[in-house]
Amino acid sequence: MKKIIVTGALGQIGSELITKLRSEYGVNNVLATDIRAGDTASEGPFEVLDVTDANRMHKLAKDFGADTMMHMAALLSAKAEDEPLFAWNLNMGGLMNALEIARELKLQFFTPSSIGAFGPSTPKKNTPQDTLQRPTTMYGVNKVAGELLCDYYYHKFGLDTRGVRFPGLVSYVSKPGGGTTDYAVDIYYKALEEGKYTSYIAEGTYMDMMYMPDALQAIVDLLEADPAKLVHRNAFNVTAMSFEPSEIAASIKKHIPTFEMAYDVDPVRQAIAESWPDSIDPSAAINEWGFKSSYDLDKMTIDMLEKLKTKLNV
Ligand code: VAH
């Protein structure tokens, strides 16, 4: 049975990944860590951990008897563009600590990359698994460097590293913070709370997206995949859909006909979005470990509105 240590356990992915892993592998086989305590702590093993503190990370992983490390702690794209040096130190320093500890303790290793690992010179439509990666954001530089580091640790030390390039993730449990795709989450909250939303991303700006349940299943499926079948490792393109702001607004209007959409474009996040692909090709993930998604835009909208009506008590 796996014994998993997770960093960034209170983040948008981490907070739901902990629940998913605990249901798959048992509550006491998943040690959640984050830089501050949070309500996840009440549901199973939890420790406060700053991922730039290698000694504490090593002690926690060793004392827990971990055999798997899931490194989720990172600063997202917009925040990283705001604080590039802090982003480099946290994203790369934290990743190096996690990789070194995984190497020393012989842990299986997962960390997510992102469509942010591509740049404006990458083919924008049906972006291939193997292609040009010249991102123009600090977050993208971190993600490309992270992919290369994880592959290096696999080839040099035989570390079982695996990763996916996540698209924008939509979820109702924990709100994302500091991302470029966060508009696709915020819009559902504002649709229910105010009946309108002002998008900071321009109409017509396509980005890959995925509903969180599909993202969590993809992580577990990759973790459990037969290593002999993996041609790639860091990191697999995965996506469920590609849409632009007016399309998610139209999906919401099917349920809230009076919903109004407006635009007030944020030049920083718009520039980041325009540097990313419109749609990526997930065929390598499908062929090598059976990646699949089950939520399209309309099915996601139905579930998001239903779950948020309960959460917001509206
Ligand atoms: C961000 N949600 O917006 C993250 C993600 C592909 C986007 O990496 O930064």
py3Dmol code that shows the C-alpha trace and the ligand (Angstrom):
import py3Dmol

protein = """\
ATOM      1  CA  MET A   1       0.000   0.000   0.000  1.00  0.00           C
ATOM      2  CA  LYS A   2       1.306   3.449  -0.925  1.00  0.00           C
ATOM      3  CA  LYS A   3       2.468   5.922   1.732  1.00  0.00           C
ATOM      4  CA  ILE A   4       2.259   9.349   0.131  1.00  0.00           C
ATOM      5  CA  ILE A   5       3.580  12.752   1.236  1.00  0.00           C
ATOM      6  CA  VAL A   6       1.904  15.684  -0.507  1.00  0.00           C
ATOM      7  CA  THR A   7       3.210  19.265  -0.552  1.00  0.00           C
ATOM      8  CA  GLY A   8       0.912  22.183  -1.281  1.00  0.00           C
ATOM      9  CA  ALA A   9      -2.006  20.216   0.178  1.00  0.00           C
ATOM     10  CA  LEU A  10      -4.144  23.322   0.736  1.00  0.00           C
ATOM     11  CA  GLY A  11      -3.896  24.574  -2.837  1.00  0.00           C
ATOM     12  CA  GLN A  12      -6.555  24.326  -5.546  1.00  0.00           C
ATOM     13  CA  ILE A  13      -5.389  20.860  -6.677  1.00  0.00           C
ATOM     14  CA  GLY A  14      -3.831  19.742  -3.389  1.00  0.00           C
ATOM     15  CA  SER A  15      -6.946  20.225  -1.278  1.00  0.00           C
ATOM     16  CA  GLU A  16      -8.965  17.853  -3.484  1.00  0.00           C
ATOM     17  CA  LEU A  17      -6.047  15.565  -4.283  1.00  0.00           C
ATOM     18  CA  ILE A  18      -5.690  14.767  -0.570  1.00  0.00           C
ATOM     19  CA  THR A  19      -9.332  13.636  -0.418  1.00  0.00           C
ATOM     20  CA  LYS A  20      -8.939  11.567  -3.612  1.00  0.00           C
ATOM     21  CA  LEU A  21      -5.703   9.910  -2.438  1.00  0.00           C
ATOM     22  CA  ARG A  22      -7.140   9.151   1.008  1.00  0.00           C
ATOM     23  CA  SER A  23     -10.146   7.481  -0.577  1.00  0.00           C
ATOM     24  CA  GLU A  24      -7.860   5.468  -2.891  1.00  0.00           C
ATOM     25  CA  TYR A  25      -5.102   4.536  -0.434  1.00  0.00           C
ATOM     26  CA  GLY A  26      -6.463   5.103   3.084  1.00  0.00           C
ATOM     27  CA  VAL A  27      -6.578   8.221   5.262  1.00  0.00           C
ATOM     28  CA  ASN A  28      -3.480   7.369   7.295  1.00  0.00           C
ATOM     29  CA  ASN A  29      -1.397   6.595   4.193  1.00  0.00           C
ATOM     30  CA  VAL A  30      -1.494  10.198   2.997  1.00  0.00           C
ATOM     31  CA  LEU A  31       0.495  12.904   4.809  1.00  0.00           C
ATOM     32  CA  ALA A  32      -0.768  16.347   3.803  1.00  0.00           C
ATOM     33  CA  THR A  33       1.657  19.260   4.168  1.00  0.00           C
ATOM     34  CA  ASP A  34       1.421  22.954   3.454  1.00  0.00           C
ATOM     35  CA  ILE A  35       3.067  26.165   4.583  1.00  0.00           C
ATOM     36  CA  ARG A  36       0.192  26.829   6.994  1.00  0.00           C
ATOM     37  CA  ALA A  37      -2.347  24.694   8.808  1.00  0.00           C
ATOM     38  CA  GLY A  38      -5.824  24.422   7.284  1.00  0.00           C
ATOM     39  CA  ASP A  39      -9.048  22.448   7.531  1.00  0.00           C
ATOM     40  CA  THR A  40      -7.472  19.485   5.692  1.00  0.00           C
ATOM     41  CA  ALA A  41      -5.504  18.935   8.886  1.00  0.00           C
ATOM     42  CA  SER A  42      -8.652  17.746  10.651  1.00  0.00           C
ATOM     43  CA  GLU A  43      -9.234  14.929   8.169  1.00  0.00           C
ATOM     44  CA  GLY A  44      -5.975  12.978   8.499  1.00  0.00           C
ATOM     45  CA  PRO A  45      -2.191  13.301   8.975  1.00  0.00           C
ATOM     46  CA  PHE A  46      -1.065  16.900   8.438  1.00  0.00           C
ATOM     47  CA  GLU A  47       2.200  18.778   9.020  1.00  0.00           C
ATOM     48  CA  VAL A  48       3.207  22.376   8.361  1.00  0.00           C
ATOM     49  CA  LEU A  49       6.007  22.450   5.768  1.00  0.00           C
ATOM     50  CA  ASP A  50       7.747  25.224   3.849  1.00  0.00           C
ATOM     51  CA  VAL A  51       9.070  23.395   0.772  1.00  0.00           C
ATOM     52  CA  THR A  52      12.203  25.556   0.786  1.00  0.00           C
ATOM     53  CA  ASP A  53      13.122  23.807   4.101  1.00  0.00           C
ATOM     54  CA  ALA A  54      14.853  20.659   2.815  1.00  0.00           C
ATOM     55  CA  ASN A  55      15.758  19.306   6.256  1.00  0.00           C
ATOM     56  CA  ARG A  56      12.156  19.401   7.471  1.00  0.00           C
ATOM     57  CA  MET A  57      10.863  17.930   4.206  1.00  0.00           C
ATOM     58  CA  HIS A  58      13.370  15.084   4.498  1.00  0.00           C
ATOM     59  CA  LYS A  59      12.464  14.420   8.154  1.00  0.00           C
ATOM     60  CA  LEU A  60       8.713  14.402   7.463  1.00  0.00           C
ATOM     61  CA  ALA A  61       9.043  12.065   4.467  1.00  0.00           C
ATOM     62  CA  LYS A  62      11.419   9.697   6.309  1.00  0.00           C
ATOM     63  CA  ASP A  63       9.489   9.617   9.600  1.00  0.00           C
ATOM     64  CA  PHE A  64       6.214   9.013   7.728  1.00  0.00           C
ATOM     65  CA  GLY A  65       7.780   6.109   5.853  1.00  0.00           C
ATOM     66  CA  ALA A  66       6.735   7.634   2.532  1.00  0.00           C
ATOM     67  CA  ASP A  67       7.230   5.705  -0.699  1.00  0.00           C
ATOM     68  CA  THR A  68       5.666   8.394  -2.896  1.00  0.00           C
ATOM     69  CA  MET A  69       6.140  12.184  -3.104  1.00  0.00           C
ATOM     70  CA  MET A  70       3.540  14.392  -4.779  1.00  0.00           C
ATOM     71  CA  HIS A  71       5.001  17.874  -5.045  1.00  0.00           C
ATOM     72  CA  MET A  72       2.118  20.286  -5.631  1.00  0.00           C
ATOM     73  CA  ALA A  73       3.420  23.463  -3.981  1.00  0.00           C
ATOM     74  CA  ALA A  74       4.056  26.242  -6.517  1.00  0.00           C
ATOM     75  CA  LEU A  75       3.289  29.862  -7.307  1.00  0.00           C
ATOM     76  CA  LEU A  76       0.916  30.137 -10.304  1.00  0.00           C
ATOM     77  CA  SER A  77       1.404  32.156 -13.488  1.00  0.00           C
ATOM     78  CA  ALA A  78       0.022  35.618 -12.720  1.00  0.00           C
ATOM     79  CA  LYS A  79       1.493  35.750  -9.191  1.00  0.00           C
ATOM     80  CA  ALA A  80       4.831  34.489 -10.552  1.00  0.00           C
ATOM     81  CA  GLU A  81       4.829  37.286 -13.125  1.00  0.00           C
ATOM     82  CA  ASP A  82       4.256  39.747 -10.280  1.00  0.00           C
ATOM     83  CA  GLU A  83       7.077  38.322  -8.135  1.00  0.00           C
ATOM     84  CA  PRO A  84       9.480  36.522 -10.520  1.00  0.00           C
ATOM     85  CA  LEU A  85      12.422  36.122  -8.113  1.00  0.00           C
ATOM     86  CA  PHE A  86      10.208  34.767  -5.326  1.00  0.00           C
ATOM     87  CA  ALA A  87       8.570  32.465  -7.871  1.00  0.00           C
ATOM     88  CA  TRP A  88      11.951  31.135  -9.042  1.00  0.00           C
ATOM     89  CA  ASN A  89      13.146  30.502  -5.479  1.00  0.00           C
ATOM     90  CA  LEU A  90       9.907  28.819  -4.389  1.00  0.00           C
ATOM     91  CA  ASN A  91       9.105  26.884  -7.566  1.00  0.00           C
ATOM     92  CA  MET A  92      12.657  25.733  -8.372  1.00  0.00           C
ATOM     93  CA  GLY A  93      14.056  25.579  -4.822  1.00  0.00           C
ATOM     94  CA  GLY A  94      11.054  23.599  -3.647  1.00  0.00           C
ATOM     95  CA  LEU A  95      11.234  21.249  -6.627  1.00  0.00           C
ATOM     96  CA  MET A  96      14.957  20.593  -6.195  1.00  0.00           C
ATOM     97  CA  ASN A  97      14.423  19.795  -2.500  1.00  0.00           C
ATOM     98  CA  ALA A  98      11.581  17.423  -3.356  1.00  0.00           C
ATOM     99  CA  LEU A  99      13.569  15.677  -6.116  1.00  0.00           C
ATOM    100  CA  GLU A 100      16.681  15.289  -3.952  1.00  0.00           C
ATOM    101  CA  ILE A 101      14.653  13.822  -1.068  1.00  0.00           C
ATOM    102  CA  ALA A 102      12.791  11.516  -3.455  1.00  0.00           C
ATOM    103  CA  ARG A 103      16.178  10.370  -4.801  1.00  0.00           C
ATOM    104  CA  GLU A 104      17.657   9.799  -1.334  1.00  0.00           C
ATOM    105  CA  LEU A 105      14.568   7.956  -0.049  1.00  0.00           C
ATOM    106  CA  LYS A 106      13.807   6.227  -3.379  1.00  0.00           C
ATOM    107  CA  LEU A 107      10.277   7.649  -3.645  1.00  0.00           C
ATOM    108  CA  GLN A 108       8.012   7.555  -6.674  1.00  0.00           C
ATOM    109  CA  PHE A 109       7.650  11.195  -7.705  1.00  0.00           C
ATOM    110  CA  PHE A 110       4.834  13.260  -9.237  1.00  0.00           C
ATOM    111  CA  THR A 111       4.704  16.961  -9.894  1.00  0.00           C
ATOM    112  CA  PRO A 112       2.416  18.824 -12.341  1.00  0.00           C
ATOM    113  CA  SER A 113       3.600  20.871 -15.250  1.00  0.00           C
ATOM    114  CA  SER A 114       1.242  23.089 -17.203  1.00  0.00           C
ATOM    115  CA  ILE A 115       0.249  24.332 -20.643  1.00  0.00           C
ATOM    116  CA  GLY A 116       2.193  27.320 -19.346  1.00  0.00           C
ATOM    117  CA  ALA A 117       5.322  25.342 -20.317  1.00  0.00           C
ATOM    118  CA  PHE A 118       4.611  26.356 -23.929  1.00  0.00           C
ATOM    119  CA  GLY A 119       5.212  29.797 -25.427  1.00  0.00           C
ATOM    120  CA  PRO A 120       4.173  32.013 -28.363  1.00  0.00           C
ATOM    121  CA  SER A 121       6.461  30.126 -30.802  1.00  0.00           C
ATOM    122  CA  THR A 122       4.801  26.779 -29.944  1.00  0.00           C
ATOM    123  CA  PRO A 123       2.185  25.533 -32.491  1.00  0.00           C
ATOM    124  CA  LYS A 124      -1.042  26.916 -30.980  1.00  0.00           C
ATOM    125  CA  LYS A 125      -3.606  24.410 -32.224  1.00  0.00           C
ATOM    126  CA  ASN A 126      -3.498  20.724 -31.273  1.00  0.00           C
ATOM    127  CA  THR A 127      -0.079  21.388 -29.681  1.00  0.00           C
ATOM    128  CA  PRO A 128       2.020  18.199 -29.973  1.00  0.00           C
ATOM    129  CA  GLN A 129       3.437  16.295 -26.983  1.00  0.00           C
ATOM    130  CA  ASP A 130       6.983  16.924 -28.256  1.00  0.00           C
ATOM    131  CA  THR A 131       7.426  20.453 -29.618  1.00  0.00           C
ATOM    132  CA  LEU A 132       9.119  23.812 -29.171  1.00  0.00           C
ATOM    133  CA  GLN A 133       8.927  25.119 -25.612  1.00  0.00           C
ATOM    134  CA  ARG A 134      10.034  28.777 -25.317  1.00  0.00           C
ATOM    135  CA  PRO A 135       7.669  30.198 -22.650  1.00  0.00           C
ATOM    136  CA  THR A 136       7.809  33.942 -22.029  1.00  0.00           C
ATOM    137  CA  THR A 137       6.642  33.869 -18.393  1.00  0.00           C
ATOM    138  CA  MET A 138       8.561  33.073 -15.214  1.00  0.00           C
ATOM    139  CA  TYR A 139       5.954  30.379 -14.462  1.00  0.00           C
ATOM    140  CA  GLY A 140       6.561  28.833 -17.884  1.00  0.00           C
ATOM    141  CA  VAL A 141      10.336  28.958 -17.408  1.00  0.00           C
ATOM    142  CA  ASN A 142       9.841  27.223 -14.047  1.00  0.00           C
ATOM    143  CA  LYS A 143       7.626  24.562 -15.643  1.00  0.00           C
ATOM    144  CA  VAL A 144       9.985  23.799 -18.551  1.00  0.00           C
ATOM    145  CA  ALA A 145      12.963  23.686 -16.178  1.00  0.00           C
ATOM    146  CA  GLY A 146      10.914  21.465 -13.876  1.00  0.00           C
ATOM    147  CA  GLU A 147      10.073  19.055 -16.709  1.00  0.00           C
ATOM    148  CA  LEU A 148      13.744  18.851 -17.689  1.00  0.00           C
ATOM    149  CA  LEU A 149      14.839  18.330 -14.056  1.00  0.00           C
ATOM    150  CA  CYS A 150      12.305  15.533 -13.535  1.00  0.00           C
ATOM    151  CA  ASP A 151      13.447  13.791 -16.742  1.00  0.00           C
ATOM    152  CA  TYR A 152      17.089  14.277 -15.634  1.00  0.00           C
ATOM    153  CA  TYR A 153      16.406  12.572 -12.286  1.00  0.00           C
ATOM    154  CA  TYR A 154      14.735   9.707 -14.169  1.00  0.00           C
ATOM    155  CA  HIS A 155      17.566   9.182 -16.650  1.00  0.00           C
ATOM    156  CA  LYS A 156      20.494   9.962 -14.295  1.00  0.00           C
ATOM    157  CA  PHE A 157      19.281   8.338 -11.048  1.00  0.00           C
ATOM    158  CA  GLY A 158      16.463   6.037 -12.163  1.00  0.00           C
ATOM    159  CA  LEU A 159      13.958   8.030 -10.082  1.00  0.00           C
ATOM    160  CA  ASP A 160      10.375   7.137 -11.062  1.00  0.00           C
ATOM    161  CA  THR A 161       9.278  10.675 -11.963  1.00  0.00           C
ATOM    162  CA  ARG A 162       5.956  11.304 -13.708  1.00  0.00           C
ATOM    163  CA  GLY A 163       4.036  14.480 -14.538  1.00  0.00           C
ATOM    164  CA  VAL A 164       1.242  15.993 -16.586  1.00  0.00           C
ATOM    165  CA  ARG A 165       0.890  19.368 -18.288  1.00  0.00           C
ATOM    166  CA  PHE A 166      -2.382  20.514 -16.742  1.00  0.00           C
ATOM    167  CA  PRO A 167      -4.659  22.978 -18.534  1.00  0.00           C
ATOM    168  CA  GLY A 168      -6.696  25.466 -16.533  1.00  0.00           C
ATOM    169  CA  LEU A 169      -8.475  23.548 -13.777  1.00  0.00           C
ATOM    170  CA  VAL A 170     -12.043  24.344 -12.742  1.00  0.00           C
ATOM    171  CA  SER A 171     -13.209  23.378  -9.256  1.00  0.00           C
ATOM    172  CA  TYR A 172     -15.653  24.398  -6.536  1.00  0.00           C
ATOM    173  CA  VAL A 173     -13.841  23.251  -3.364  1.00  0.00           C
ATOM    174  CA  SER A 174     -10.855  25.609  -3.069  1.00  0.00           C
ATOM    175  CA  LYS A 175     -10.654  28.756  -5.148  1.00  0.00           C
ATOM    176  CA  PRO A 176      -7.404  29.091  -7.150  1.00  0.00           C
ATOM    177  CA  GLY A 177      -5.143  32.025  -6.442  1.00  0.00           C
ATOM    178  CA  GLY A 178      -2.786  33.884  -8.746  1.00  0.00           C
ATOM    179  CA  GLY A 179      -3.516  31.994 -11.953  1.00  0.00           C
ATOM    180  CA  THR A 180      -4.442  33.163 -15.449  1.00  0.00           C
ATOM    181  CA  THR A 181      -7.237  30.622 -15.966  1.00  0.00           C
ATOM    182  CA  ASP A 182      -8.917  31.496 -12.648  1.00  0.00           C
ATOM    183  CA  TYR A 183     -11.600  33.419 -14.570  1.00  0.00           C
ATOM    184  CA  ALA A 184     -13.152  30.072 -15.506  1.00  0.00           C
ATOM    185  CA  VAL A 185     -13.742  29.433 -11.795  1.00  0.00           C
ATOM    186  CA  ASP A 186     -14.632  32.982 -10.714  1.00  0.00           C
ATOM    187  CA  ILE A 187     -17.347  33.241 -13.377  1.00  0.00           C
ATOM    188  CA  TYR A 188     -19.446  30.504 -11.749  1.00  0.00           C
ATOM    189  CA  TYR A 189     -19.268  32.141  -8.301  1.00  0.00           C
ATOM    190  CA  LYS A 190     -20.197  35.568  -9.690  1.00  0.00           C
ATOM    191  CA  ALA A 191     -22.990  34.124 -11.858  1.00  0.00           C
ATOM    192  CA  LEU A 192     -24.690  32.813  -8.723  1.00  0.00           C
ATOM    193  CA  GLU A 193     -23.768  35.664  -6.386  1.00  0.00           C
ATOM    194  CA  GLU A 194     -24.320  38.652  -8.733  1.00  0.00           C
ATOM    195  CA  GLY A 195     -25.858  37.351 -11.966  1.00  0.00           C
ATOM    196  CA  LYS A 196     -23.003  38.895 -13.944  1.00  0.00           C
ATOM    197  CA  TYR A 197     -19.248  38.613 -14.475  1.00  0.00           C
ATOM    198  CA  THR A 198     -16.568  40.920 -15.865  1.00  0.00           C
ATOM    199  CA  SER A 199     -13.860  38.820 -17.540  1.00  0.00           C
ATOM    200  CA  TYR A 200     -10.213  39.902 -17.369  1.00  0.00           C
ATOM    201  CA  ILE A 201      -9.518  37.630 -20.342  1.00  0.00           C
ATOM    202  CA  ALA A 202     -10.691  38.912 -23.753  1.00  0.00           C
ATOM    203  CA  GLU A 203     -13.485  37.300 -25.747  1.00  0.00           C
ATOM    204  CA  GLY A 204     -12.054  34.872 -28.285  1.00  0.00           C
ATOM    205  CA  THR A 205      -9.043  33.860 -26.149  1.00  0.00           C
ATOM    206  CA  TYR A 206      -8.998  30.060 -26.212  1.00  0.00           C
ATOM    207  CA  MET A 207      -7.302  28.035 -23.459  1.00  0.00           C
ATOM    208  CA  ASP A 208      -7.372  24.352 -22.568  1.00  0.00           C
ATOM    209  CA  MET A 209      -9.436  23.532 -19.490  1.00  0.00           C
ATOM    210  CA  MET A 210     -10.392  20.516 -17.373  1.00  0.00           C
ATOM    211  CA  TYR A 211     -12.814  19.866 -14.548  1.00  0.00           C
ATOM    212  CA  MET A 212     -11.084  18.887 -11.296  1.00  0.00           C
ATOM    213  CA  PRO A 213     -12.551  15.337 -11.017  1.00  0.00           C
ATOM    214  CA  ASP A 214     -10.929  14.497 -14.379  1.00  0.00           C
ATOM    215  CA  ALA A 215      -7.620  16.032 -13.250  1.00  0.00           C
ATOM    216  CA  LEU A 216      -7.564  14.011 -10.017  1.00  0.00           C
ATOM    217  CA  GLN A 217      -8.342  10.755 -11.852  1.00  0.00           C
ATOM    218  CA  ALA A 218      -5.571  11.530 -14.356  1.00  0.00           C
ATOM    219  CA  ILE A 219      -3.051  11.883 -11.506  1.00  0.00           C
ATOM    220  CA  VAL A 220      -4.033   8.532  -9.964  1.00  0.00           C
ATOM    221  CA  ASP A 221      -4.098   6.794 -13.381  1.00  0.00           C
ATOM    222  CA  LEU A 222      -0.595   8.074 -14.197  1.00  0.00           C
ATOM    223  CA  LEU A 223       0.685   7.133 -10.725  1.00  0.00           C
ATOM    224  CA  GLU A 224      -0.611   3.575 -11.243  1.00  0.00           C
ATOM    225  CA  ALA A 225       0.445   3.281 -14.901  1.00  0.00           C
ATOM    226  CA  ASP A 226       2.743   0.419 -16.006  1.00  0.00           C
ATOM    227  CA  PRO A 227       6.179   2.090 -16.262  1.00  0.00           C
ATOM    228  CA  ALA A 228       7.106  -0.258 -19.122  1.00  0.00           C
ATOM    229  CA  LYS A 229       4.455   1.461 -21.262  1.00  0.00           C
ATOM    230  CA  LEU A 230       5.638   5.021 -20.579  1.00  0.00           C
ATOM    231  CA  VAL A 231       7.548   6.492 -23.492  1.00  0.00           C
ATOM    232  CA  HIS A 232       7.251   9.974 -22.006  1.00  0.00           C
ATOM    233  CA  ARG A 233       7.398  11.001 -18.356  1.00  0.00           C
ATOM    234  CA  ASN A 234       7.639  14.738 -17.785  1.00  0.00           C
ATOM    235  CA  ALA A 235       5.265  15.818 -18.728  1.00  0.00           C
ATOM    236  CA  PHE A 236       2.182  14.491 -20.548  1.00  0.00           C
ATOM    237  CA  ASN A 237      -0.226  16.831 -22.341  1.00  0.00           C
ATOM    238  CA  VAL A 238      -3.680  16.342 -20.808  1.00  0.00           C
ATOM    239  CA  THR A 239      -6.846  18.309 -21.577  1.00  0.00           C
ATOM    240  CA  ALA A 240     -10.630  17.865 -21.633  1.00  0.00           C
ATOM    241  CA  MET A 241     -11.814  20.912 -23.542  1.00  0.00           C
ATOM    242  CA  SER A 242     -10.786  24.260 -25.001  1.00  0.00           C
ATOM    243  CA  PHE A 243     -13.020  27.292 -24.722  1.00  0.00           C
ATOM    244  CA  GLU A 244     -12.987  31.081 -24.697  1.00  0.00           C
ATOM    245  CA  PRO A 245     -14.861  33.357 -22.242  1.00  0.00           C
ATOM    246  CA  SER A 246     -18.003  33.875 -24.336  1.00  0.00           C
ATOM    247  CA  GLU A 247     -18.450  30.101 -24.631  1.00  0.00           C
ATOM    248  CA  ILE A 248     -18.419  29.477 -20.874  1.00  0.00           C
ATOM    249  CA  ALA A 249     -20.788  32.444 -20.510  1.00  0.00           C
ATOM    250  CA  ALA A 250     -23.162  30.858 -23.053  1.00  0.00           C
ATOM    251  CA  SER A 251     -23.003  27.569 -21.143  1.00  0.00           C
ATOM    252  CA  ILE A 252     -23.984  29.361 -17.918  1.00  0.00           C
ATOM    253  CA  LYS A 253     -26.789  31.277 -19.676  1.00  0.00           C
ATOM    254  CA  LYS A 254     -28.445  27.931 -20.502  1.00  0.00           C
ATOM    255  CA  HIS A 255     -29.154  27.696 -16.745  1.00  0.00           C
ATOM    256  CA  ILE A 256     -29.217  31.395 -15.754  1.00  0.00           C
ATOM    257  CA  PRO A 257     -30.797  33.134 -18.797  1.00  0.00           C
ATOM    258  CA  THR A 258     -30.385  36.596 -17.248  1.00  0.00           C
ATOM    259  CA  PHE A 259     -26.617  36.133 -16.725  1.00  0.00           C
ATOM    260  CA  GLU A 260     -24.639  39.082 -18.119  1.00  0.00           C
ATOM    261  CA  MET A 261     -21.019  38.942 -19.293  1.00  0.00           C
ATOM    262  CA  ALA A 262     -18.742  41.990 -19.593  1.00  0.00           C
ATOM    263  CA  TYR A 263     -15.025  42.425 -20.349  1.00  0.00           C
ATOM    264  CA  ASP A 264     -12.305  44.477 -18.659  1.00  0.00           C
ATOM    265  CA  VAL A 265      -9.110  42.923 -19.986  1.00  0.00           C
ATOM    266  CA  ASP A 266      -6.090  42.675 -17.677  1.00  0.00           C
ATOM    267  CA  PRO A 267      -3.118  43.205 -20.035  1.00  0.00           C
ATOM    268  CA  VAL A 268      -0.749  41.063 -17.919  1.00  0.00           C
ATOM    269  CA  ARG A 269      -2.974  38.003 -17.715  1.00  0.00           C
ATOM    270  CA  GLN A 270      -4.180  38.506 -21.294  1.00  0.00           C
ATOM    271  CA  ALA A 271      -0.573  38.476 -22.522  1.00  0.00           C
ATOM    272  CA  ILE A 272       0.076  35.279 -20.547  1.00  0.00           C
ATOM    273  CA  ALA A 273      -3.057  33.641 -21.993  1.00  0.00           C
ATOM    274  CA  GLU A 274      -2.128  34.656 -25.545  1.00  0.00           C
ATOM    275  CA  SER A 275       1.329  33.092 -25.129  1.00  0.00           C
ATOM    276  CA  TRP A 276      -0.221  29.688 -24.362  1.00  0.00           C
ATOM    277  CA  PRO A 277      -1.720  27.182 -26.850  1.00  0.00           C
ATOM    278  CA  ASP A 278      -5.363  27.336 -27.918  1.00  0.00           C
ATOM    279  CA  SER A 279      -5.621  23.534 -27.680  1.00  0.00           C
ATOM    280  CA  ILE A 280      -3.150  20.732 -26.922  1.00  0.00           C
ATOM    281  CA  ASP A 281      -2.928  17.130 -28.193  1.00  0.00           C
ATOM    282  CA  PRO A 282      -3.316  14.547 -25.355  1.00  0.00           C
ATOM    283  CA  SER A 283      -2.728  11.481 -27.583  1.00  0.00           C
ATOM    284  CA  ALA A 284       0.520  10.432 -25.863  1.00  0.00           C
ATOM    285  CA  ALA A 285      -1.288  10.268 -22.485  1.00  0.00           C
ATOM    286  CA  ILE A 286      -4.178   8.374 -24.081  1.00  0.00           C
ATOM    287  CA  ASN A 287      -1.860   5.855 -25.794  1.00  0.00           C
ATOM    288  CA  GLU A 288       0.670   5.354 -22.959  1.00  0.00           C
ATOM    289  CA  TRP A 289      -1.557   5.241 -19.854  1.00  0.00           C
ATOM    290  CA  GLY A 290      -5.186   5.456 -20.975  1.00  0.00           C
ATOM    291  CA  PHE A 291      -5.889   9.084 -20.098  1.00  0.00           C
ATOM    292  CA  LYS A 292      -9.567  10.001 -20.482  1.00  0.00           C
ATOM    293  CA  SER A 293     -11.843  12.819 -19.420  1.00  0.00           C
ATOM    294  CA  SER A 294     -15.562  12.662 -18.707  1.00  0.00           C
ATOM    295  CA  TYR A 295     -16.596  16.317 -18.333  1.00  0.00           C
ATOM    296  CA  ASP A 296     -17.185  18.642 -21.271  1.00  0.00           C
ATOM    297  CA  LEU A 297     -18.127  22.310 -20.819  1.00  0.00           C
ATOM    298  CA  ASP A 298     -21.873  21.846 -20.412  1.00  0.00           C
ATOM    299  CA  LYS A 299     -21.544  18.860 -18.053  1.00  0.00           C
ATOM    300  CA  MET A 300     -19.010  20.822 -15.971  1.00  0.00           C
ATOM    301  CA  THR A 301     -21.336  23.852 -15.851  1.00  0.00           C
ATOM    302  CA  ILE A 302     -24.230  21.751 -14.559  1.00  0.00           C
ATOM    303  CA  ASP A 303     -22.068  20.266 -11.785  1.00  0.00           C
ATOM    304  CA  MET A 304     -20.346  23.538 -10.861  1.00  0.00           C
ATOM    305  CA  LEU A 305     -23.640  25.446 -10.546  1.00  0.00           C
ATOM    306  CA  GLU A 306     -25.241  22.621  -8.555  1.00  0.00           C
ATOM    307  CA  LYS A 307     -22.305  22.280  -6.114  1.00  0.00           C
ATOM    308  CA  LEU A 308     -21.835  26.069  -5.725  1.00  0.00           C
ATOM    309  CA  LYS A 309     -25.552  26.646  -5.028  1.00  0.00           C
ATOM    310  CA  THR A 310     -25.080  24.366  -2.003  1.00  0.00           C
ATOM    311  CA  LYS A 311     -21.681  25.838  -1.028  1.00  0.00           C
ATOM    312  CA  LEU A 312     -22.908  29.440  -1.329  1.00  0.00           C
ATOM    313  CA  ASN A 313     -26.348  28.606   0.024  1.00  0.00           C
ATOM    314  CA  VAL A 314     -28.039  30.472  -2.867  1.00  0.00           C
TER     315      VAL A 314
END
"""
ligand_1 = """\
9
VAH
C -2.483 29.221 -13.955
N -4.176 27.618 -13.249
O -3.407 29.860 -14.445
C -2.757 27.749 -13.592
C -2.435 26.821 -14.734
C -2.640 26.384 -17.202
C -2.949 27.315 -16.079
O -1.090 26.512 -14.829
O -1.391 29.690 -13.741
"""
view = py3Dmol.view(width=600, height=400)
view.addModel(protein, "pdb")
view.setStyle({"model": 0}, {"cartoon": {"style": "trace"}})
view.addModel(ligand_1, "xyz")
view.setStyle({"model": 1}, {"stick": {}})
view.zoomTo()
view.show()
